[in-house]
Amino acid sequence: MKKVVVVGGGLAGLITAYILARKKVPVVLIEKKQYPFHRVCGEYISNETVPFLKSLNLFPSDFQPPHIDQLQLTSVSGREAIIPLDLGGFGISRYVFDHFIYQKCVEAGVQCQINTEAESILFQNDQFEIKTNRQTHTADVVIGSFGKRSKLDANLQRGFLKKRSPYVGVKYHIRTQHPANRIALHNFKDGYCGISNVEEGKSTLCYLTHRDNVKRFGNLPEMEKQILYRNPYLKKLFTESEFLWERPEVINEISFATKAPVENHILMCGDAAGMITPLCGNGMAIAMHAAKILSEVVSGYCEEKISREKMEATYQQQWNDHFARRLWAGRQIQQLFGSEWTSNLAVDLARYVKPAANYLVKSTHGQPF
């Protein structure tokens, strides 16, 4: 049986490793951190994933994730619209969910290399060599699930790095009075902030801002006071909530540029293959669906039913068919957010032109799988 190495233990990497291990494929998972840990993420998952998760016994029902069926939009100046989410979703922290799936991977027989960083990946003579800070692995298939931006992207000279991204992502966990069934998206100058509930009565507050906002005021707390507080909903959130961490999780240079799902024979998934804009709230759903597609194609190759060329071409085609349009739609919709005029327009569309609002939501969501 051929051997698979998964580099990066986010949702896409974990679920792909888990499915392949259940099919008796030898799998090594390399993750540079130790579970559980926090990630910059909105922590809302579309219900399109529920049948898939339940079929694998991966739905986190023991954590009683809140059901979300309502979207609140506010503009920079504080206009508000509330619209129903037909499909809806649920909220759970990555701290809990990733750890939960990691434990399932261990039970399934995945060889997990934690606190281990992949330093290079070389493909030659139809085989991979993966060097880490601990040892060198060989594999027949490498799956790249190393997130939004990694040293490996630079080593592989991936095209999206040529254009620097101006976006900074910031995430907190808070306790506040937020309706359990609602996800909110609050606009501010050159950015937007999402909030939704997760397990144990906590809420995730995650925002995307332009780096010029941070540079202008020197630090995040001052920038939040001067920029985010101009939206009255955000001012209320920041001043009346209990912040549960001493400092937030932060990630720089978040890129929404087009990426290739296959590079140097490495099969990319999750944010390594392409990232939907956070305001769409579907990055985790896409990661899970990609894991389903990828695991099916890779298992076919490992069982010698298809060639490497067929495996790569099939995955690239299926990835583009399922996700390229959704990522494009997210980039277009993002242009409606982050300024007073366009955010007022977006809110007015949601309030007064219901078909338009429904179309915007559906264009970034998939069907249950």
N, C-alpha and C positions, 0 to 999 in steps of 0.2 A: 504494500500500500504506500502511495506517495505521502510525503510529509508536508505539512502546511505550517508556516510561521505567520502569526498575526502580530503586527507592530502597532501597538496602541490599544489600550483597554477602555475606550469609550463604549457607548451603546452598540454601535455598528460592529466594532471589533469583538466585543464580548458575545453578542448574539450569534455572529457568524461562527466564532470558535465553539460555542455551545452546540449549535446545530450540527457542525461537522463532527464533533466528538461523539454526539449521539449516533452518527452514522458510522462510527468506528474509524474515522480518519484520524491519524496521529496529528495532534495540534499543539504547538507551543504559542503561548500568548506572552508578549513582552510589554510591560507597563512600567514607566519610569517612576511612578508614585506608588504609595501603599494605600489600599482601600481600608476604610472609607475616606474619601476626600471630596472637597467641594470643587465645582467647576462654574465658570461664568456661563449661565444658561437661564432661560426664562422658566423652565421647569413646568411647562404646560404640554400635555401630550394629547393629540387629536384621537378621538375614539375610532378612527379608521384602523388603529393598531390593535384594538381589543380582541377581535377574533384570532388574530395571529398569536398574540401573547397568551391567550387562554389555551390555544392548541399546543403550546410548548410548556404549559404550566409556569409561565413567567409573569402572569398578571399579578401585581403586588397587592392583592386583596387584603392580606393580613395587616397592611399599614393604613387601611381605610382611606384611600386617596379621595379627596373631595371631587364630586362631579361638577363640571362647569358647563353651563348652557347659555351664558349671556356674555356679551361683549359691550364694554363701556368705552367710548371714545371721547376724549376732550382735546380741544384745540389749545394753542399757546396762550390765548387770552381767556380760556376757561369755558368756552361753549361745550355743551355736552350732548351726546346721543347714546342711547342704549338699544342694542339690537339683539335678537335671539340668534343663537348658534344652533342650526338644525342638527348637525352631527354632534357637536359638543366635544368635550374632552375631559381629562382629569389632571390633577396636579400632584406631583410627587418630586421630592428633591433628588438631585443626582447623587448626593451623599448617601442616601438610603437605597435608591434604585440600582445604581451601579454596583454597590456592594452586594445587594441581593442577587443580581445576575452573576457576579463574580463567584459567589458561593455555589451557585448552580453549576458554573463551569468546572469548579474544582470537583464537585460530586460527579460530573459527567466524564471526568478523566482528562480535562485540559491540563497540560503542563504549564503552569503559570509562573513566569519569571517576573516577580514584583521587585520594585526598587531597582529596576534594570533599564538602562537607556540604550536604544539602538543608535549606533554611531555612523554606520554606513551599510548600504545594501548594494551588492554587486551581482550582476547576472552575467554568467558566461558558461558556455558548454551545456546549455539547457538546464542549468541549476543556479540557485542563489547561494550567496555567502553573506550572512548577516553578522556583522561585528557589533558586540555590545561592550559596555564597560566591565563586563564580567567574563564573557567567553565568546566563542564564534560558533554560530549555528549554520548548518546547511539545510536547504529545503527545496522542494520542487515547486512550491507556490508560496508567494509572499503577498499578504493582504495589508495594505497601508491604511491604517485607521488612526493616524497620528494627529488628527484634529485640524484646527483652523490654520495653524502656522507652526512649522517645526524646523529644526536644524536640518532634518532630512530633506525638506523641500528645497533648501539651499543646495545641499549636496547633489540633489537630482536636477538642479538648475531648472526648476519648474517655472513656466512662463508667467504665472500670476504675480511672482515676486518682483518682476521688473517694474511694476507700477506700485509705488507706495500707497498704502491705504491711510486715510486720515481718521479712521474710526477707533474709538476706545470703548470697551465694554466694562461695565461696573455692576457688581451684584452684591446685595445684602439679603440676609434673612431678618425679618422683623416680626413683632407681634402688634397687630393693629385691628381696628374695626373694619374689616373688609368682607363683603358678602361671600360666603363659601362657594356659591355657584357662578361667580363672575370673574372674568379676566378683564382688566382695564388697561387701556393704552393712552397715556397722557403725553401730549406734545410739549416740547419746549424749544427754544431757539437752537437750531442745528442738531436736534436730537429728539428722542422719545423714550418714555419709561413705561415698562410693563409691570403689573402687579397681579398676582393670583395666589390663592392659598395652596399649601401643600399639607403634608401630614402633621399631626400633633398640634393643630391650630396655628401653625406658623404661616407666614406669607413670604413669597419671594418677590423682592423688588429689584428689577434689573433694568439698566438703561444703557443706551448707546448715545455717545456724544462725539462731537468733532474735537480733535486734539487742540484746535485753536482756542476752544472754550477753556480747556485746562491750562494752556500756556498763558492765557490772558490773566487768569486769577491766581496762578501759581500752585494751587492744590485743590483737591476735590471738594473738601467741605466749603471753601469759600466760593468755588464755582457753583456748587449746588445752591447756596444762598442767593447768589447774584443772578443765576440763569434759571434754574429749575423752579425756584420759589415764585417766579413771575406767573406760573400757572397755579391758580389758587388750590386746585386739587393736590398738586404736588407739595405745595407749602404745608398744607394740612397733614399730609402723610409724613413728611420729614419732621415736623415739629411735634406731632401728637403720637408718634409710634415709639415702641421700645425696640431699639436696634440691638440684635443679639450677638453681634460680632464686634470685636475691638476695631477691626479694619475690614474693608470690603475686599472681595476678590476682584482683580482687575486684569484685563488683557488688552494689549495694544495692537494696532494695525490689523484689525479684523477686515478681511477682504471678501467682497461678494463677486469678485471677478470670476469669469468662466474658468473652470479647471477641467483637466482630462481625467476620465474615470480609469484609464489605463495609461501608465507611464513607465517606460523601461521595463515592461512586462509585469510591473507591480499593479495589482488590482486595488484601486482606491475605493474607499467607502466612507460614509459619514461626511464630516466637514472637509476631509482630505480630498473628496471627489467634487465638492461644490457646496456652497453654503447659501441657504435661503435667508433673506433678510429677517431679523428677529421679530419685526412687527407682525409677521405672518404666523408666528407661533407654531411652526411645523417642522423644525429642524430634527427633532427627535423622531417624529413619525417617518420622515424620509430616511433617516439612518436605519431604522428598523426594517423598513420595506427593502432598502438596499441590501441589508443583511440576508433577507429571505432570498432575493434574487441571486445574490453572490454565492450563498452556500449551495444552492441548487446547481449552479453552473460549475463550481469548483468540485463538488462531489462527483459530477459527471466526468470531469477530467481525471480525478483520482481513481475512479473505477475504470479508466481507460475506455470510456464510451465515446469521448471526443478528444480532439487534439488540443494542444496549447493554443494554436492559432484560432481554432473554433471557440475555445473557452473565452479568449480575450475579446474576439469580435462579438460574440453573443452577449457578453456582459456589457460591453460598451453600448451596443444597440439597445438593450433592454433598459439600461440606466438612462440613456437619452430619451427613450420613448416615455418612461414613467416620470422623469424629474426635470428635464431641461426646460420644458414649458413652464413648470411651476416656479423654478428659480428665476426665469425671465420675468414672469408676472410679478414676483416679489420685488424685483429691481424697479419695475415701472411704478408699482404702488408706493414704493418708498418715497418717490418724488412728491407724493401728496402730503408728506409729513416733515416736520422740522422747521416750518416757517409759519408765521401768523396767518398769512393769506391762504396758503394751500391747506393748512390744517383746518381752518374755518370751512373751506370748500369741502374737505373730506367729511367733516362732521355734518354739514348741511346735506350732503349726499346721503349720509346714513340716516338722517332724520326724515328727509322729505322725498327721497327717491329710493324706495325700498328695493326695487329690482336691481338698481346699480350697486347698492350695498351688498345684496346677496351674491351678485356676480363677483364682486371683489373678494368676498370670503371664499366662495367656491373655487375660484381660479387658483388659489394657493393650497387647497385641500385636495386629497386624493379620495378614492373610494375604499371602503373596508376591504382588507385583504387577509 
